[in-house]
Amino acid sequence: MICRHWRGVAKTDKAEEYIRHLREETFPGLDGIDGFLGAEILRRPVEEGVEFVVLTRWTSLESIQRFAGGDIDKAVVPPEAEVLMVSFDASVRHYELVP
């Protein structure tokens, strides 16, 4: 299993809207991709706003490519999510789950 890790900071007053975006737009879209296993949202308050870590779980790097395209290390942040953010990672990290 591969875990895809991404971090961003939302504007404080947009944090709940960002969570809604993930739950209503992003995650349902991922559900239809073969190899997607699930996702978690982590959050904490920081000086700039609300920091989020989004973890998605996949069966393989190939399954991630079906979502992310050719450059799987590039973050996928749609414009409607970008406007909610103060800052975000332009790239993601992939980790192999150790059994």
Secondary structure, DSSP 4 states (H G I P E B T S, - for coil): -EEEEEEEEE-GGGHHHHHHHIIIIIHHHHHTSTTEEEEEEEEEEETTEEEEEEEEEES-HHHHHHHH-S-TTB----HHHHTTEEEE-SB-EEEEPP-
